[in-house]
């Protein structure tokens, strides 16, 4: 697949993931379907990211990719766990995740760290 297709998969999956996370955090809509689709979106984010890595010709694991992986593992694990176990902190967790998304976006665009 082309670079543009991988980038579309990556970006659209991120948007859908955060939309579902916001829906769960703000609307108390933490149902099973939401969780399943969120998991699928996390897989597609990973697929798109590795496709982009391959298309860019990046060899190995530069620090910026390692940091992005840690960010996404944290955001992926944080989402519904906080909504289910600590619903009073769900909105804070959502906005913290948006901050981490900003960090991941910065690292991808400027390839620093």
N, C-alpha and C positions, 0 to 999 in steps of 0.2 A: 504494500500500500504506500501511498505517497505521504510526504511530510504533512501536507494540508489535511489529509484524512485523519491521520493520527492526532493532529492538533485539534481538529473538530471534536473527535471522540473525547479527548482529554478535557477540553474546555466545557463542552456540553455536560459531561458527566459531573464535573465539579459544580456547575450551576444547579443541576438536578439534586445532587447530594446536599448542597447547602439549602436548597428550597425545602427539601424533606426534613432536614435538621431544624430549620426555622419553624416549620409546621408542627413538628413534635414539641419543640421548646415553647412556642407561644400558644399553640392551640390544643395542647394536651392530646394530640392525635398520634399516640405512640402505639399503633396497631401492628399486627404481624406483617401485613402487606407493606407498610412503610419500612419496616426493618429489612425485609427481603429486598426491596428495590434499592434501599440504601447500600446494602451489601453488594448488589450487582453494580451499582454506580462506583463503589470503591474498587471493584475489580476492573471496571472499564477505565477508571482514572489510572490505575497501575498499568494496564495494557497500553493505553495511549502514551503514558510517560515513557515506558520502555521502547515503544515504537519510535517516539521522538528521539530518544537517546541513540537508537540504532541509526536513524536517518541523519542525525547530526554527526555521526561517526565518533562519538565519545567512547574512549577506551577506558575500561576499568570503572572505578567508583571514585570520581573526584569528590572532594569534601562537600560541594554544593548539592550533589545528588544524595549523598549520605544524610545530610541535614534535612533535605526534602522528604526522604523516606521516613526518618524519625518523626517529622511533623505529621505526615499522613498516617502513620501508625497510631500516633497519639490522637489525632482528630478522629480517625475511624473508630478507635476504641472508646473515646470519650463520649461521643454523641449520645447514643441511646442508653448507654449505661447511666449517665448522669440524669437523663430524662426519667428513667425508670426508678433509680435508687434515691436520687436527691432532686426531686422535681422543683424544689424551691431555688435551686442553683442552675436550672436549665438555661435560663436566658443569659446568665453570666457566662456559662460554658459556651453558649452559641457565639457570643461576641468575642470571647477569648479565641475561639476557633477561627473567627473571621480575621483576627489579628495574626494568627498563625498562617492563614491562607495568604495574607499580605506578605509575610516573610517568605513563604514558599514561592510566591509570584516574583518577588524581588530577586531571589536566588536564581530562578529560572531565566529571568530576563537579563540579568547582569553577570550571571555565572561567577559570582564572588564567593568567598569563603573557602 
